[in-house]
Amino acid sequence: MASTFYLWCLLLALLGIAQVSQARDVPINIQNFYNTLKKSGTCSNKLATGFWSKDSGASTFSYCGDYLAKYGIVYLQGTAGALANMDIDCDGAQGGPADDGRCGSSRDTQSITAFQYMVEGYGKGINDLNANVHPYVVFGNTGAKPGWEKFNPQEYGIQPLSLMAVVCGGQLIYGVWGDINGDDGAHPVVGEASISLATACYGKNVNGDRGHDNDDVLYLAFAGGAAVPGAAGANWAARNYDQFEQSIKGLGDTLISKIGADQPGGGSGGSPGGGSGGAGSCEWPGHCAGASCSTYDDCSDELVCTNRVCSRP
C-alpha cells in the first residue's frame, strides 16, 4: 500500500514538472533580436519613460518604439542593456482547479483585471482572466497621482487582449495583454505577469510575493488587429495554462516570425530605428500592418490609420 502511495506521489510530481516545462526554445530570430537590444544598451525612440523595474531601483525604464514601424512591436527596456524584471500578478478570477495556493502570499491582489468586461463579453463561460490559467502581461501604466508617469499602449495600436510574446528563462512564452499597472505603489513600475506565465518561465518557486528580480525579461507587444485572437481565436475557458497557451501558439508563431525577417538568414537582429516596414505582407511594402502612418492614405489594402499605426479595421 505504501509503495503504491509513493508511486502515485512520484507520478503527480512528474506531471507537475511536465506542466511547468511546456515552453519552447527561443527561435534564432528572436534570440538575435534579444541580443541586439541588450547590446544597444537602451532604446532611442522612447514612447514614454521614467518607469521603475523595482522600487529599490531607478526610474530609467521606458516603453520603446524603435521597431514599431519596422516590425509593429513595442517593448520595455532600461539602460546599460537592462530589459525588465517579472513581478507576479494574481488579479482577476480567483480559485479554480489550477489554483495551487501560491497566490495566497500576494499582498495586492485585485478581484478584477483591466479588460474583464471584454473577457465576459466573449461569452465563453468565464467572467474574467484567471492568473492561474491565463498567461497575461501587465502592460501600460495609469494613475492620478501628481507627476505619475503614464503610458497607454492603445495610442500605438496595441489592442486589449492582444497577443504578447515574452522571452524569459531562456524560453519563449506566449500570453495576452491582460492588465494595466495602477498607482497603488510607491512608483510607476513595469515588468509584471500572471503567476501562470511566471511559472512557465521560472517554475513553482515563484509565488504571489516572489517573482524574478533580474532585468533580463523581454516583453513584446504587437500592434494591429491581427494580433488579437478574439473570442474564437483562443481557448478562454481553458482549465489550465497549457490548454490556453497552446491555443494561441499558432498566432504567436506567425507574429514573431516577422521579427528580423528582413535580415540576412531570415532574422539577424539589425539596428534599431531602421526602415519603415511594418509587420506582415501586403500590396504596398512599407505600409503594412504595424507601419507608422499619419492618414488613412498611408496604409495598404484595407488597413486604416489608428493612433498613428496601420491597423486592421
N, C-alpha and C positions, 0 to 999 in steps of 0.2 A: 504493500500500500504506500509506504514511504517513498519507494523508488518511483512509483507512478506519479506521485506528487512532485518529486524533484524533476522528472522528465517534463511534466506539464509546465512547471515554472521555467525550465530551460526553453521550451517552445515559445512561451509568451515573451521571454527576453529576446529571442531571435526575431520574432515578429516585430517587436519594438525597434530593434536595430534596423530591420528592413524598411520600416516606415520612415525612419529618420534619413535613410540613405537614398530615398527616391529623389535624387537630384541628378544633374547632368554635368559633365565636364564643360569647361568654358571653351566655346568654339574659338578657333585661331583668330578669326577676325575680331572677336570681342576681346580676346586676350591682348591682341596687338593694340586695340583701341584703349584698353585699360592701361597698358604700359605707356602709351603716348601721353595720356592725361597725367600719369604720375611723373613722367619726365618733364612735362611742360611746367610743373610746379603750381600753376594757378591758371584760371581762365582769363581771357581778355574781354569777353562780352558778358559782363555781369548784369544779368537781368534785375537782380536785387541782391544786396549784400549787407553785411553787418549781423550775421546769424552766428549762433554758437552750436558746436557739436556736443559739448558738455558744459555744465555750469562752471566747472573749475578751469575751463579753457579760455579762449579768446573769441571775440566777435569777428573772425576772419573767414567765415564760410559764406558761400554765395550760391545762388541759383544761376546756372551758366547756360548761355545760348550760343556758344562758339560753333556748334554744329546744328543749330536749329534750322538754318536754311539748307544745309547740305544733306542732313540725314533726318531732319524732323524730330530732334530729341532735345530735351532739357535734362541737365544733370546737376549734381551737387559737387562742389569742390571747395577746399580751403586754400591754404598756401603751403609752399615747400613740399608739394606732392601729396598733401593730405586730401582725402576724399571725404568720407563721413563715417560715423560710427553706427551702431544699431541698438537703440533703446527699444524696450518692449512695450507694445500696446495691447491692452486687453479689453478695449472698448467694444461696445455692441452687444449682441445677444449673448447671454450667459448660460453656462451649463451645456448639457447635451452629451452624447456618447464620447466625443473627442476631448472633453474637458477632463484632464487628469489632475487638476487642483493646483497646478503651478502658477496660475494667475492669482491665486489667493494671496500672494505676497505683494501684489500691486497696491500702491497707496493712492492712486489717482484714476481708478477705473471709472469710466463713464458708461451709462447704460444705453448709449446711442452713438452711432457714428455719423459723420457729416452727411452721408448720402443715403441714410436709412430710408427716406421717402422713395428713393429710386429703387432700392432693393425690394421693398414691399410692393412697389408698383409693377415689378416684373411678374408678379402673380405666380411665384414658384413655391409657395407654401412656407416661406420664411419672411420674417419681418425686418431683419437686419443682418448685416455681416456678423459672423461669429469668429473671433480672433483665433479660436482653437481649430477652426476648419478652413477659413478663407485666408490665403496668404495676401495680405494687403499692406500697402505702404502708406505711411502718414507723410503727406507731401503738401507743401503750401503752408503759409502762416497767416493768421489773422489775430486781431486783438484791438482793444480800445485804450490800452494804457498809453500815456504820453510818451512819444519817442519810440514806441514799439515798432520794430521792423516787420513789414508785411509783404507777402507775395501771393498773388492769385494765379495759379498755373493756367486757368482758363483764358487769361488775357493773351496767352501764347499758344492757344489751340489745344491744350491738354484738356481732355474731357473727363468728367467724373466716371469712375468705374472703368476707365480705360486700362489697357494692359501696361504693366511696368516690368522691366527686367532688372534683376539685382545680381551683381557679382559679389559673392561673399564666401569666405572659407574655401576658396578655390573651386567654387561651383557656380553654375548659372541657375537662378531660380526665377520662375515667372509668378507674378502676382497682379494685383489691380490697385489703382489709386483709390483708396477706400476711406481716408480720414484726413483731417487738417489739424495742424498744430495750433493750439489756442494760446491765450496769455495768462494761463493759470500758474506758470512757473516764474522763476526769477529772471529768465532771459528767453528771447525768441530762439528756440532750438530747432535743429534739423537732424535727420538721421534716426528714423523710428519705423518699426514694422510690427505686424501682428506676431503673436507668440508662435503661431504655426509656421510662418515664414522663417522666423529666427531659429526655430528648432531644426528646420530643414538645413539651415546654414551651419549651425554650431552645436546641434544635439540638445539633449534634455537637461544640460547644465544651466541653460537659460531659464529664467522664470520671470514673474511679473515685476521683480525688483532688481534683476540682474541680467544685463544684456552683454553686448560686445563693445568694449571701450575703444579699441584701436580704430583709427580713422582710415580704414582700408576697404570700405564698402562702397561699391559703385551703384548708384540708383539711376536708372534710365527711364524717363517718361517720354511717351511718344505722342506727337501732335497729330490731330486729324481724326475724323470719324472712323477711319479704317482700323484704328487701334482699339475701338470699343467693341467688346464681344456682344453686348446687348443681352436681352432676355434669353434668346435662343442659342447664343454662342458660348455659353459656359454652364456648367452643372452647379447652379447656385444652391440647389437643395442637397448638395453632397453631404455625406455624413462624416467625412474626414478630409484632411489636407490632400492626400494622394489623389482622391477622386476629383477634387476641384482643380488642382494644379494640372493634372493630366488633360482635363477638358479644355484648357487654354493653351496647351503646348503647341498646337498647330499654328495658332495666331502668333504666338511668341516667336516661333521659328521663322515665320515669314517676316516679321518686323525686324528682328535682329540680323537677318541675312543681308539687309540693305546697308548696314553699317560697314564701311570700308569696301563696299562692292566696287567702288570706282578706283580702287587702288590696285597696283600690280599683284596678281595672285588672288584677287578677289577679296582683299581686305588686309591692308598692312598698316592700318592706323592713319598716318598722314598728319598734316599740321592743322591746328585749329584755325577756323575762320576762312578757309579756302573754299572757293566755288560758290555757286548759287543754286545748287542742285535741287534738293527736295526729295523726300523718300518716295520710292516706288517708281514705276514706269508709266509714261503717258505719251500722248502725241506731241507734246511740246516740252522736250527735255529742259530741265532747269526751272520748270514751272509746275511740277508735280505736287502731290500731297506732301505737306511739310515745308514747302518753299515759302520764303517771305514774300509779302505782297502789300500793295497799297490800295488797289481797287480790284473789282471783280475781273477786269480785263487782264490782270496779271497772272491768272491761273488757267491751266489747261483743262480741256474736256469739260466735264460737268462740275468741276471744283469751284468753290466760292471762297472769297477772301473773308476769313473770320478772325478778328483780332490780329491782323497782320500776318496770318498764316493761311496758305492754301489748304482748304479742308473739304471733306465731302459734305454735301448738304444733309 
